[in-house]
Amino acid sequence: AVTLANKIVAQSDILACFGPFSSTNAIAAGPVFQKAGILLCSPTSSHQDFTPIGDYMVRGSTLQATMQDFTAKFVYND
């Protein structure tokens, strides 16, 4: 993820990147994009450590803790 992030930010015409798919890869690549000032939107990154990497991190899903709480209550109650 970091190798690919470095290749992406090396291009001068990149404003934003959509991906990576996993939280692990998004957290690894995040600092590269943050340093370059390029928006990184990870549509499925649900780990709470992703967005605090910096101002250029955007998630497209709910946090794991929120999803787990909702799912547990739903399964228990319904």
Residue pairs with C-beta under 8 A, 6 or more apart in sequence:
1 20
1 24
1 25
1 26
1 28
1 29
2 28
2 29
2 32
4 29
5 17
5 28
5 29
5 32
5 33
6 32
8 14
8 17
8 33
8 38
9 32
9 33
9 35
9 36
9 38
14 38
15 38
15 39
16 38
16 39
16 40
16 41
17 33
17 38
17 39
17 40
17 41
18 41
18 42
18 43
19 26
19 41
19 42
19 43
20 26
20 29
20 42
20 45
21 42
21 43
21 44
22 44
22 45
23 42
23 44
23 45
23 46
23 47
23 49
23 50
24 47
26 40
26 42
26 45
26 47
26 50
26 57
27 45
27 47
27 49
27 50
27 53
29 40
30 40
30 50
30 53
30 54
30 57
31 53
31 54
33 39
33 40
33 56
33 57
34 40
34 53
34 54
34 55
34 56
34 57
37 56
38 56
39 56
39 58
40 56
40 57
40 58
41 58
41 59
41 60
42 50
42 57
42 58
42 59
42 60
43 59
43 60
43 61
44 60
44 61
45 59
45 60
45 61
46 59
46 61
46 62
46 63
46 64
46 67
47 63
47 64
48 63
48 64
48 65
50 57
50 59
51 57
51 58
51 59
61 67
